[in-house]
């Protein structure tokens, strides 16, 4: 059947090699061997697998008394499902005068919502949210520094993971950005600055803070309950992301035409704040753990040591697969035949790769597992 198909969406879909003239409204399943190129089923398989691994890990943590990963997983999906439909269907949500079709996903093996929502994107959010959170938590940041600092660290760690993916996707035709949409005119390499700041950094930080505040610490005080806290966390994350983007968007719109330089400076300065906090806190906590030693049950730690092996294994799998995917573009990078935006931002992506490897090594060599019931000082921080 024919779904909503504005002209700008139709044009970008045609460039990606598919049509929105004949789609399924709920679910569409395709042959993975018949997709645009070999990288689509590879990234799809990776992120679906990581989302399943995150769910299994979250259940284990729940049984050990820690509800946070089990709340982050569905909370990130709620956040996605609140944020994504208006962006995918601006006319149907009455915002077409303010927002054109910002991007178009290519078609993957499993698609939802008139081919607007690939399954792997649904899996990307919980997979990265749980992985980033557990990487930070296993270093003891939340226990010793509180929820706000921990959430900021999660935002930056997530940023590093996410940009490895976000900078490569357009080049490998996983999606296409709309060059005529003014709200995403400012770019860092292959990604709009708004994506780098709002979705790669602020979103996971806000979700982590809200889940820890509304879900993790609520059972002892009464209130919403897990389900209500999860839904509210996902909805409020959307609000926080939109509010956080206002300074950069306003800076970019002063004078009428998009001022991409002003928008880039404002948003990347805010990313730098996240980086400054994380790069001062995480090494300190790693050194503290190394000097203190990490034994089961030591210092009130749990004997359930699942966070560290999960985070290390998931991060290694992510890095290995994306190293292969990026390596597949090396001939084009060396010959100058790839999109110049991708070539221009290789140093940024390499920096993210290096930081992810360093974070993973830190978890592997200095990670400690917080007790399911943490000391009261953290609740006082909230």
C-alpha positions, -999 to +999 in steps of 0.1 A: +000+000+000+010+036-004+022+054+027+029+091+035+054+101+008+063+138+005+084+149-024+116+153-004+113+119+011+105+103-023+136+120-038+160+108-011+144+073-011+150+071-048+186+081-043+190+052-018+174+028-042+138+022-029+104+037-032+078+046-007+050+039-031+045+003-019+052-002+018+036-021+047+022+002+075+033-020+104+061-045+095+080-052+063+105-081+060+130-083+032+157-108+021+190-096+039+210-108+008+190-084-014+198-052+004+216-022-010+251-035-001+267-061+022+273-036+051+235-032+058+229-067+071+262-066+089+254-035+110+219-048+114+231-081+128+256-064+151+232-040+167+203-065+170+228-089+187+241-062+211+205-052+220+198-089+229+230-091+249+220-059+267+186-073+275+201-105+289+225-086+310+197-063+322+177-093+334+208-106+353+213-073+370+176-072+379+179-106+395+209-093+414+188-064+427+198-036+403+169-024+382+187+004+363+198-015+331+163-031+329+148+004+330+173+020+306+166-007+279+128+001+275+132+037+285+155+043+255+129+027+233+102+050+247+124+080+241+130+068+205+093+062+198+084+097+212+111+115+192+111+097+159+075+098+145+072+136+143+106+137+126+096+110+101+061+124+095+063+162+100+031+168+079+010+143+099+022+160+131+015+195+119+051+207+119+058+206+082+061+244+081+090+242+106+107+209+097+111+191+064+120+155+062+154+156+080+166+121+069+156+089+052+166+055+065+175+029+038+155-003+039+169-031+059+157-067+066+131-057+091+113-024+089+084-008+108+062+022+104+058+026+066+095+017+062+105+047+084+119+027+113+145-001+108+147-027+135+184-021+139+177+016+149+152+003+175+180-019+188+207+008+186+192+029+213+190+003+241+222-014+231+242+018+234+224+031+264+230+000+285+266-004+273+276+032+280+259+031+314+276-001+325+310+010+313+307+041+336+290+023+365+316-004+366+343+022+374+323+032+405+315+067+392+278+067+403+287+054+438+314+079+444+304+110+423+267+108+423+240+107+396+246+139+378+283+134+372+277+098+363+251+107+338+274+133+322+301+107+318+276+083+303+267+110+278+303+114+266+311+077+265+279+072+244+290+101+222+322+083+214+305+050+206+278+067+186+300+089+164+319+059+151+285+048+137+270+082+128+299+094+107+299+062+086+262+056+080+256+081+051+287+070+033+275+033+033+240+044+024+224+033+057+205+066+056+206+100+038+204+135+054+182+161+037+206+189+024+177+213+021+166+211+058+180+243+075+178+228+110+206+203+101+227+226+079+256+227+104+276+195+101+307+178+117+320+155+090+290+134+078+267+142+107+247+173+116+260+191+147+225+188+162+228+150+160+263+150+175+252+171+205+215+164+211+212+127+202+247+113+207+255+132+239+225+149+257+199+121+251+217+093+268+229+115+297+194+128+303+179+093+301+205+079+326+198+107+350+161+104+348+161+066+352+184+067+382+162+094+397+127+082+388+133+044+389+164+033+407+160+054+438+122+053+439+115+019+455+128+030+489+108+062+488+076+051+471+061+068+441+058+060+404+069+024+403+092+009+377+068+010+347+057+046+353+092+057+359+104+041+327+077+057+306+082+091+322+120+089+318+117+083+281+092+111+276+111+136+296+143+127+278+127+140+246+119+172+264+154+177+277+169+170+243+147+196+226+154+222+253+192+215+252+192+222+215+176+256+217+207+277+223+225+262+193+194+264+171+188+301+181+224+310+175+222+294+141+191+313+131+201+349+141+200+370+110+176+349+091+197+324+072+213+295+091+246+305+107+263+272+106+294+284+123+276+299+153+255+267+157+286+245+155+305+266+180+276+266+206+268+229+203+303+217+202+313+239+231+286+221+251+300+187+240+334+199+252+319+204+287+308+167+287+342+157+275+360+178+302+340+162+330+343+126+317+380+129+309+387+142+344+365+118+363+370+085+345+408+083+347+407+093+384+382+066+392+402+040+372+434+050+392+415+048+424+402+013+416+437+001+406+453+014+437+426+000+460+424-034+443+391-049+432+379-080+450+345-096+451+324-080+479+352-055+487+340-021+498+303-031+496+307-044+461+285-071+447+298-106+440+277-105+408+306-095+385+285-094+352+289-057+343+326-058+335+327-089+312+294-077+295+307-042+288+341-054+276+327-081+253+300-058+238+325-029+233+351-052+217+325-067+193+313-031+184+348-019+177+359-050+157+328-048+134+331-011+129+368-013+123+360-037+094+333-015+081+355+016+082+384-004+066+361-012+037+361+025+029+399+029+031+405+024-007+380+052-014+395+074+013+430+070-001+419+075-037+397+105-029+366+089-043+344+090-012+323+118+001+347+146+011+328+151+043+337+116+054+373+121+045+375+154+063+362+139+096+383+108+098+405+123+126+374+129+147+362+094+143+397+080+150+397+100+182+364+084+192+377+050+183+408+056+205+387+068+234+363+039+232+393+015+232+408+033+262+374+033+281+371-004+274+406-011+286+398+009+317+368-012+325+387-044+318+416-035+341+400-012+367+362-019+367+345-027+399+308-036+403+287-015+425+265-032+451+228-035+440+218-015+470+242+015+470+250+037+500+225+065+509+249+092+499+239+088+463+202+093+470+212+125+489+231+136+457+199+133+438 
